[in-house]
Amino acid sequence: MSTENSRISNTETVRASIDAYHRQDIETASRLLADDFTFTSPQDDHIDKATYLERCFPTANRFTTSEVLALVPSGDGDVLLLYEYQLTTGERYRNAECITVRDGRLVETQVFFGGRV
């Protein structure tokens, strides 16, 4: 890991990851994920980095808008994220995530699906 990445805050790391997802920049996204990264959501149970990049990462085209409503550090390396998005179908939703960052890389993301807005 470069010293440049270790100097940015955990919230900045999460923002960079969100940006890479929306731009579909898989190289940057992959660099921001730890080798032992796990992703959990109501649809995915502790999937690994490779599965996440294959299954979940290419889904940004489903969204017409996505807005971060809150992004705050919480505890030892955790960042809480609340966001609202609109699908291409016109439906709007809010989700929350607890993201653990260590040494400038995401090691775990837990997604909690919200209802329609």
N, C-alpha and C positions, 0 to 999 in steps of 0.2 A: 504494500500500500504506500502510495507516495505521501510525503509529508504535507503536501498541499491539501489533500483530502482530509487528513487528520486535523487540520486547523479549522475546518468549517464546522458549524454547529450541527447537532443532530436534526434540528428542524430544517436547516438548509440542505442537508443530505436528503431528507424526505422530499422537499420541494424539487430538488434535482431529479429524483426518481419519478415524481409525478410528471415533470416536464418531459423526461425521456419517454415515458409511457404515451403521453399525448402526441409527441412527435414521432412515435414508433421508432425510436433510436435504440435498437436492441444492443448495440455495442456499449453505449453508456449505461443502459439499464443493467446489463450483465456485470459491468465493472462495479456498479453500486450495490450489487447483491453479494453477500458472503457465499463462499463455496457451500456452507452448510445451511443456507437459507431455507426456511420453511414458510409456507403460505397456507392459511386456514380460513375458510369461509363456510357459510351454510352449504355450499356446493362442493367444497374441496377440503379434505381432511389431512392436514400436515403434508401437503405435496412438496416435493423438493424443487430446487432451483431450475433444473432442466425441464421438469413438468410444468412449472409455472410459466417459464418463457415460451414453451410450446403451446400450452392450453389457454392461459389467461392473458398474457401480454398482447397478443394480436387482436384484442377486442376493442380497441379505442375507436374504431369506425362505427360502433354502435351508438356513440354519443354525439349530440349536436352541441351541447354545452356542458361544462363542468366547472364548478366554482368551489374553491376552498372557503369554508365558513369559519373554521377554527383549526389552528395548528399550534399545539402547545407542548412543551416538554413536560414529562411526568415521570418522576422517579428516576431510577438508575438506567438511563439510556432509552427509556420509552418516550415516544411521541404520540400524542393523541391527535387524530385527524377527523374532522367532520366536514363532509362535502355534499353538495347538491348537484345533481346532473339531470340532463334531459336526454332521453333516448330519441333515436330517429323516428320512433312511433309517436312522439309527442309527450309521452308520459315522463313525469318528473319524480325523482326519488332522492332520499338522503341516506347516506351510509356513514358509519363511524369505523375507524380503524385504530388499533393499538399496534404501533410499529416499534420494534426494538432495534436500535442502532448501536453498533460497536465498532470502534476504530474506523469511522467514516463509511461503514457499509451496513445495509439492512440485513439483520440476521433472522428476523421473524416478523411476519405481518399477520394479524388476526383481523378479519373483516366481519362487521356486524351489520347485516342488511336492515335498512329502515323501510318504512312504508312509503306509499305515494305521498307526494307533497301537494 
